[in-house]
Amino acid sequence: MRASGSLRHASRRYGMRIVLAWAVALGALSVWTEAHAAGTSPHWRPDGCDECHASATPTAAQPALKATPASALCTSCHGDGEAAECAHRSDIAVAGDRESSIAEPLRPALAGGQVVCTTCHEMKPHCALDVKQRYRNKSFLRGGPFEGRGEQCFLCHEKSAYRKPSPHMQARKDGIKEGTCTFCHGAVPQRDATGQWQPVQYATNGSKWSDMCTGCHAVGPHPSGSVHGKTGWIHMVEPTGAYAERMRARLAAEGGRMPLDPQTGTITCVTCHDPHDERVPGFAVASTPGTKARLRYENMCGACHDK
């Protein structure tokens, strides 16, 4: 029996909400990991073993977990059931036909026919303190690293059923899609009598500007990542000295914008990448409109660095 048009429309809306919830949930998990890295979080810490293991020097042969199953350790910090900081519940039964939908890399990690925390998250990378994995696969997703946060979901779920809107597609024939503005802005920006866009608050709720981006965009191989054994956002610093002077010179010579995080004065995602649609009327966009990177200048590195 063919589903009615209204049912198909409702299904698409439901799928959209699921994917948006997935992005928000994983964004929250990344923020949680960073916030607790210097506190009680055991992840990616050489001195964090005894948070989950009875021994400070566990081995693969004798892990000596403080609780079993391992997911009990996860929920003690991340919450359980509806309160869990994850994509979906960790007690979903997938027996019978549903089990066949589980991707091969994840199937051996089912526990008693159920999806559990360690079905999607693999403990070995963060226990091994692999610096590259910490950067490329911070949430140690099994089968990763992935280009996008939702890519692991599509190992089991049909991607076509979870299409989501892009906040970067902001224009239409008769103006702008106002709903896309509030993904990042606290309100829809307005233009004055001369056509100039007026300043508007950002929907950061006191967090970093970059959190608006990393809620959807996964961290991957990138100039501002971990290099030469160092970890963290190396580019996310306050530009000073010659770097700040070169930025000022580029802006004076070519115009444009390279905004810094207003709370910290540091370089952030939108310093280099312009999130706006090139079709938005009266708005000066990046020098590379239409490209995936949306760099503000063709030679973006040269805006701060001397060859």
Disulfide bonds with the S-S distance in Angstrom:
none
